[in-house]
């Protein structure tokens, strides 16, 4: 059985032979290659000079302090509280909306009824604050949480709104939300 082996040198020789026998074709080929190079360089220059805006979003997150190192981490959140006990959580917001944004953060403690559907049976606002962030700016602030409802599997929900919050803040009407499950005795 014979194997096909492409010959690069034969292909180059064929192109050069056409170029030598037909100078007009060679000139047209040179012009086409030059136009291709110029248009490629122009496209790259435009892409570098005018980059697209990209996605618009707000990062909203919680951090806790590692008791051994003091570093902030996305784990080890407080989950066990005694009534009247205060524990800290760091709330983080990063603005990637390509403009300055006014935010409102609302922290609520919710007792839930989890049957065929989950409904909030009791809710209490623990904290609320506003902040203004310029494009690309990051905010991190330690907030002390003082739960005022006793129960197991309570949802501590952190809601963020662009602008002010509605009269009844909830996960459904928030721009972004995160939550922790806690027990309070």
FENWOHU-V959377 format. One record per residue. N is the residue number from 1. SS is DSSP state (h for helix, s for strand, l for the rest). NEAR is the number of other C-alpha atoms within 10 Angstrom. Layout:
# FENWOHU-V959377
N,SS,NEAR ; N,SS,NEAR
This chain:
# FENWOHU-V959377
1,l,3 ; 2,l,4 ; 3,l,5 ; 4,l,6 ; 5,l,6 ; 6,l,8 ; 7,l,9 ; 8,h,9 ; 9,h,9 ; 10,h,10 ; 11,h,11 ; 12,h,10 ; 13,h,12 ; 14,h,12 ; 15,h,12 ; 16,h,13 ; 17,h,11 ; 18,h,13 ; 19,h,15 ; 20,h,12 ; 21,h,10 ; 22,l,11 ; 23,h,11 ; 24,h,12 ; 25,h,13 ; 26,h,16 ; 27,h,12 ; 28,h,11 ; 29,h,13 ; 30,h,12 ; 31,h,12 ; 32,h,12 ; 33,h,12 ; 34,h,12 ; 35,h,12 ; 36,h,12 ; 37,h,12 ; 38,h,11 ; 39,h,12 ; 40,h,11 ; 41,h,12 ; 42,h,12 ; 43,h,12 ; 44,h,10 ; 45,h,11 ; 46,h,10 ; 47,h,11 ; 48,h,10 ; 49,h,9 ; 50,l,8 ; 51,l,8 ; 52,l,8 ; 53,l,8 ; 54,l,9 ; 55,l,8 ; 56,l,10 ; 57,s,13 ; 58,s,18 ; 59,s,12 ; 60,s,21 ; 61,s,17 ; 62,s,21 ; 63,s,20 ; 64,s,20 ; 65,s,18 ; 66,l,14 ; 67,l,9 ; 68,l,6 ; 69,l,7 ; 70,l,9 ; 71,l,10 ; 72,s,15 ; 73,s,13 ; 74,l,12 ; 75,l,11 ; 76,l,12 ; 77,l,19 ; 78,l,16 ; 79,l,14 ; 80,s,14 ; 81,s,18 ; 82,l,14 ; 83,l,15 ; 84,l,13 ; 85,l,14 ; 86,l,13 ; 87,s,18 ; 88,s,16 ; 89,s,17 ; 90,s,19 ; 91,s,17 ; 92,s,15 ; 93,s,20 ; 94,s,18 ; 95,s,23 ; 96,s,20 ; 97,l,18 ; 98,l,14 ; 99,l,11 ; 100,l,14 ; 101,s,18 ; 102,s,14 ; 103,s,20 ; 104,s,18 ; 105,s,25 ; 106,s,22 ; 107,s,23 ; 108,s,22 ; 109,s,26 ; 110,s,22 ; 111,s,19 ; 112,s,16 ; 113,s,12 ; 114,s,10 ; 115,l,7 ; 116,l,6 ; 117,l,6 ; 118,s,9 ; 119,s,12 ; 120,s,13 ; 121,s,10 ; 122,s,12 ; 123,s,17 ; 124,s,14 ; 125,s,15 ; 126,s,17 ; 127,s,15 ; 128,s,14 ; 129,s,11 ; 130,s,15 ; 131,s,13 ; 132,s,15 ; 133,s,18 ; 134,l,15 ; 135,l,15 ; 136,l,13 ; 137,l,12 ; 138,s,15 ; 139,s,14 ; 140,s,14 ; 141,s,13 ; 142,s,15 ; 143,s,14 ; 144,s,14 ; 145,s,20 ; 146,l,18 ; 147,l,25 ; 148,l,17 ; 149,l,18 ; 150,l,14 ; 151,s,14 ; 152,s,14 ; 153,s,15 ; 154,s,22 ; 155,s,19 ; 156,s,24 ; 157,s,20 ; 158,s,25 ; 159,s,24 ; 160,s,28 ; 161,s,20 ; 162,s,17 ; 163,l,15 ; 164,l,14 ; 165,l,20 ; 166,l,10 ; 167,l,6 ; 168,l,6 ; 169,l,17 ; 170,l,20 ; 171,l,15 ; 172,l,9 ; 173,l,14 ; 174,l,18 ; 175,l,17 ; 176,s,18 ; 177,s,19 ; 178,s,15 ; 179,s,17 ; 180,s,15 ; 181,s,16 ; 182,s,18 ; 183,s,19 ; 184,s,19 ; 185,l,14
